[in-house]
Amino acid sequence: MTRLPLFPLATVLFPGGPLQLRVFERRYLDMVRDCARDGAPFGVCLILAGREAGEAAVPAAVGTSARITDFFTREDGLLGISAVGERRFHVDAVQARDSGLLVGQVRWLDPEPGGGVPVPAQHGLLATMLRDLLERFDDLPDDAALLDDADWVAWRLAEILPLSPADRQVLLQLDEADARLDRLAQWLPRIRGGDDAPATG
């Protein structure tokens, strides 16, 4: 078991994904200070009930750890941080500190990054779609091999495609890259049609 400070957000963070945050509440300023001092990650979970600011929100049970990569001062004078998603985890128990910061007892769901499996042949269209989207934004990865990594392709499509937070949470909770690609392929007609039907388990 690992103790991880939690930052519930109205968004889903995926492994390898970018995150920028505006930090102003004391509990999160303290959390950022401690994580930066110790070189430690914090956990990002989708909010199931409540809001990002104010009283402690109810976090989803599956989230992604985030590691701070940069600090900056925003135009509004508040602290901004950049972070990157690392590994998925499951929250087995949550405690609230006096400050309101939630700390989870978590289990890691993924091994250390690396050693991904190739995109299955039946999902080659999804890999091609991702390549085309990234080319459009001039954002192709330096490592071209990532475009044949099933996990990486699924996570990046989940970030780019117009999905609801609930849909993204469904993808985050699936344990196999093939299953995530299967689900994305099933959703493509709905995504292309602009139908915002709710996520299904």
Contacts in CASP RR format, 6 or more apart in sequence:
PFRMAT RR
TARGET T0000
AUTHOR 0000-0000-0000
METHOD contacts of the structure
MODEL  1
MTRLPLFPLATVLFPGGPLQLRVFERRYLDMVRDCARDGAPFGVCLILAG
REAGEAAVPAAVGTSARITDFFTREDGLLGISAVGERRFHVDAVQARDSG
LLVGQVRWLDPEPGGGVPVPAQHGLLATMLRDLLERFDDLPDDAALLDDA
DWVAWRLAEILPLSPADRQVLLQLDEADARLDRLAQWLPRIRGGDDAPAT
G
1 92 0 8 1.000
1 105 0 8 1.000
1 106 0 8 1.000
1 107 0 8 1.000
2 89 0 8 1.000
2 105 0 8 1.000
2 106 0 8 1.000
2 107 0 8 1.000
2 108 0 8 1.000
3 103 0 8 1.000
3 104 0 8 1.000
3 105 0 8 1.000
3 106 0 8 1.000
4 41 0 8 1.000
4 42 0 8 1.000
4 43 0 8 1.000
4 65 0 8 1.000
4 89 0 8 1.000
4 103 0 8 1.000
4 104 0 8 1.000
4 106 0 8 1.000
5 31 0 8 1.000
5 34 0 8 1.000
5 35 0 8 1.000
5 42 0 8 1.000
5 43 0 8 1.000
5 101 0 8 1.000
5 102 0 8 1.000
5 103 0 8 1.000
5 104 0 8 1.000
6 42 0 8 1.000
6 43 0 8 1.000
6 44 0 8 1.000
6 45 0 8 1.000
6 59 0 8 1.000
6 91 0 8 1.000
6 94 0 8 1.000
6 101 0 8 1.000
6 102 0 8 1.000
6 103 0 8 1.000
6 104 0 8 1.000
7 21 0 8 1.000
7 28 0 8 1.000
7 31 0 8 1.000
7 42 0 8 1.000
7 43 0 8 1.000
7 44 0 8 1.000
7 45 0 8 1.000
7 66 0 8 1.000
8 44 0 8 1.000
8 45 0 8 1.000
8 46 0 8 1.000
8 47 0 8 1.000
8 52 0 8 1.000
8 56 0 8 1.000
8 57 0 8 1.000
8 58 0 8 1.000
8 59 0 8 1.000
8 102 0 8 1.000
9 21 0 8 1.000
9 44 0 8 1.000
9 45 0 8 1.000
9 46 0 8 1.000
9 47 0 8 1.000
9 52 0 8 1.000
10 46 0 8 1.000
10 47 0 8 1.000
10 51 0 8 1.000
10 52 0 8 1.000
10 165 0 8 1.000
11 46 0 8 1.000
11 165 0 8 1.000
11 168 0 8 1.000
12 44 0 8 1.000
12 46 0 8 1.000
12 63 0 8 1.000
12 64 0 8 1.000
12 158 0 8 1.000
12 165 0 8 1.000
12 168 0 8 1.000
12 169 0 8 1.000
12 172 0 8 1.000
13 19 0 8 1.000
13 44 0 8 1.000
13 63 0 8 1.000
13 64 0 8 1.000
13 66 0 8 1.000
13 85 0 8 1.000
14 64 0 8 1.000
14 85 0 8 1.000
14 155 0 8 1.000
14 158 0 8 1.000
14 159 0 8 1.000
14 168 0 8 1.000
14 171 0 8 1.000
14 172 0 8 1.000
15 64 0 8 1.000
15 85 0 8 1.000
15 86 0 8 1.000
15 87 0 8 1.000
15 88 0 8 1.000
15 110 0 8 1.000
15 113 0 8 1.000
15 151 0 8 1.000
15 155 0 8 1.000
16 84 0 8 1.000
16 85 0 8 1.000
16 86 0 8 1.000
16 113 0 8 1.000
16 152 0 8 1.000
16 155 0 8 1.000
17 84 0 8 1.000
17 85 0 8 1.000
17 155 0 8 1.000
17 156 0 8 1.000
17 159 0 8 1.000
18 82 0 8 1.000
18 83 0 8 1.000
18 84 0 8 1.000
18 85 0 8 1.000
19 44 0 8 1.000
19 66 0 8 1.000
19 82 0 8 1.000
19 83 0 8 1.000
19 84 0 8 1.000
19 85 0 8 1.000
20 80 0 8 1.000
20 81 0 8 1.000
20 82 0 8 1.000
20 83 0 8 1.000
21 80 0 8 1.000
21 81 0 8 1.000
21 83 0 8 1.000
22 74 0 8 1.000
22 76 0 8 1.000
22 78 0 8 1.000
22 79 0 8 1.000
22 80 0 8 1.000
23 29 0 8 1.000
23 32 0 8 1.000
23 78 0 8 1.000
23 79 0 8 1.000
23 80 0 8 1.000
23 81 0 8 1.000
24 78 0 8 1.000
24 79 0 8 1.000
25 53 0 8 1.000
25 54 0 8 1.000
26 99 0 8 1.000
27 97 0 8 1.000
27 99 0 8 1.000
27 100 0 8 1.000
27 101 0 8 1.000
28 101 0 8 1.000
29 79 0 8 1.000
30 99 0 8 1.000
30 101 0 8 1.000
31 42 0 8 1.000
31 101 0 8 1.000
32 42 0 8 1.000
32 68 0 8 1.000
32 79 0 8 1.000
32 81 0 8 1.000
34 40 0 8 1.000
35 41 0 8 1.000
35 42 0 8 1.000
35 68 0 8 1.000
36 68 0 8 1.000
36 71 0 8 1.000
39 67 0 8 1.000
39 68 0 8 1.000
41 65 0 8 1.000
41 66 0 8 1.000
41 67 0 8 1.000
41 86 0 8 1.000
42 65 0 8 1.000
42 66 0 8 1.000
43 63 0 8 1.000
43 64 0 8 1.000
43 65 0 8 1.000
43 66 0 8 1.000
43 89 0 8 1.000
43 106 0 8 1.000
44 63 0 8 1.000
44 64 0 8 1.000
44 65 0 8 1.000
44 66 0 8 1.000
44 85 0 8 1.000
45 59 0 8 1.000
45 60 0 8 1.000
45 61 0 8 1.000
45 62 0 8 1.000
45 63 0 8 1.000
45 91 0 8 1.000
46 59 0 8 1.000
46 60 0 8 1.000
46 63 0 8 1.000
46 165 0 8 1.000
46 168 0 8 1.000
46 169 0 8 1.000
46 172 0 8 1.000
47 57 0 8 1.000
47 58 0 8 1.000
47 59 0 8 1.000
47 60 0 8 1.000
48 57 0 8 1.000
48 58 0 8 1.000
48 59 0 8 1.000
48 60 0 8 1.000
49 57 0 8 1.000
49 58 0 8 1.000
50 57 0 8 1.000
50 58 0 8 1.000
51 57 0 8 1.000
56 96 0 8 1.000
56 100 0 8 1.000
56 102 0 8 1.000
59 91 0 8 1.000
59 94 0 8 1.000
59 102 0 8 1.000
60 169 0 8 1.000
61 90 0 8 1.000
61 91 0 8 1.000
62 88 0 8 1.000
62 89 0 8 1.000
62 90 0 8 1.000
62 91 0 8 1.000
62 109 0 8 1.000
62 169 0 8 1.000
62 172 0 8 1.000
62 173 0 8 1.000
63 88 0 8 1.000
63 89 0 8 1.000
63 90 0 8 1.000
63 91 0 8 1.000
63 172 0 8 1.000
64 85 0 8 1.000
64 86 0 8 1.000
64 87 0 8 1.000
64 88 0 8 1.000
64 89 0 8 1.000
64 172 0 8 1.000
65 85 0 8 1.000
65 86 0 8 1.000
65 87 0 8 1.000
65 89 0 8 1.000
66 83 0 8 1.000
66 84 0 8 1.000
66 85 0 8 1.000
66 86 0 8 1.000
67 83 0 8 1.000
67 84 0 8 1.000
67 85 0 8 1.000
67 86 0 8 1.000
68 81 0 8 1.000
68 82 0 8 1.000
68 83 0 8 1.000
69 82 0 8 1.000
69 83 0 8 1.000
69 84 0 8 1.000
70 81 0 8 1.000
70 82 0 8 1.000
71 79 0 8 1.000
71 80 0 8 1.000
71 81 0 8 1.000
71 82 0 8 1.000
72 80 0 8 1.000
72 81 0 8 1.000
72 82 0 8 1.000
73 79 0 8 1.000
73 80 0 8 1.000
74 80 0 8 1.000
86 113 0 8 1.000
87 108 0 8 1.000
87 109 0 8 1.000
87 110 0 8 1.000
87 112 0 8 1.000
87 113 0 8 1.000
88 108 0 8 1.000
88 109 0 8 1.000
88 110 0 8 1.000
88 172 0 8 1.000
89 106 0 8 1.000
89 107 0 8 1.000
89 108 0 8 1.000
89 109 0 8 1.000
90 106 0 8 1.000
90 107 0 8 1.000
90 109 0 8 1.000
91 104 0 8 1.000
91 105 0 8 1.000
91 106 0 8 1.000
92 104 0 8 1.000
92 105 0 8 1.000
92 106 0 8 1.000
92 107 0 8 1.000
93 104 0 8 1.000
93 105 0 8 1.000
94 102 0 8 1.000
94 103 0 8 1.000
94 104 0 8 1.000
94 105 0 8 1.000
95 102 0 8 1.000
95 103 0 8 1.000
95 104 0 8 1.000
95 105 0 8 1.000
96 102 0 8 1.000
96 103 0 8 1.000
97 103 0 8 1.000
109 175 0 8 1.000
116 149 0 8 1.000
116 150 0 8 1.000
116 151 0 8 1.000
116 152 0 8 1.000
116 177 0 8 1.000
117 149 0 8 1.000
117 150 0 8 1.000
117 151 0 8 1.000
117 177 0 8 1.000
118 148 0 8 1.000
118 149 0 8 1.000
118 150 0 8 1.000
119 126 0 8 1.000
119 127 0 8 1.000
119 148 0 8 1.000
119 149 0 8 1.000
119 150 0 8 1.000
119 153 0 8 1.000
119 181 0 8 1.000
120 150 0 8 1.000
120 178 0 8 1.000
120 181 0 8 1.000
123 150 0 8 1.000
123 153 0 8 1.000
123 178 0 8 1.000
123 181 0 8 1.000
123 182 0 8 1.000
123 185 0 8 1.000
125 185 0 8 1.000
126 153 0 8 1.000
126 154 0 8 1.000
126 157 0 8 1.000
126 181 0 8 1.000
126 184 0 8 1.000
126 185 0 8 1.000
127 147 0 8 1.000
127 148 0 8 1.000
127 153 0 8 1.000
129 157 0 8 1.000
130 147 0 8 1.000
130 153 0 8 1.000
130 156 0 8 1.000
130 157 0 8 1.000
130 160 0 8 1.000
131 140 0 8 1.000
131 147 0 8 1.000
133 160 0 8 1.000
134 140 0 8 1.000
134 141 0 8 1.000
134 156 0 8 1.000
140 147 0 8 1.000
141 147 0 8 1.000
146 152 0 8 1.000
146 153 0 8 1.000
147 153 0 8 1.000
150 177 0 8 1.000
150 178 0 8 1.000
150 181 0 8 1.000
151 177 0 8 1.000
151 180 0 8 1.000
153 177 0 8 1.000
153 181 0 8 1.000
154 171 0 8 1.000
154 177 0 8 1.000
154 180 0 8 1.000
154 181 0 8 1.000
154 184 0 8 1.000
155 180 0 8 1.000
157 184 0 8 1.000
158 168 0 8 1.000
158 171 0 8 1.000
158 172 0 8 1.000
158 180 0 8 1.000
158 184 0 8 1.000
161 184 0 8 1.000
161 187 0 8 1.000
161 191 0 8 1.000
162 191 0 8 1.000
162 194 0 8 1.000
163 171 0 8 1.000
163 187 0 8 1.000
163 191 0 8 1.000
164 196 0 8 1.000
164 198 0 8 1.000
164 199 0 8 1.000
166 198 0 8 1.000
166 199 0 8 1.000
167 187 0 8 1.000
167 199 0 8 1.000
169 199 0 8 1.000
170 183 0 8 1.000
170 199 0 8 1.000
170 200 0 8 1.000
170 201 0 8 1.000
171 180 0 8 1.000
171 183 0 8 1.000
171 184 0 8 1.000
174 180 0 8 1.000
174 183 0 8 1.000
190 197 0 8 1.000
END
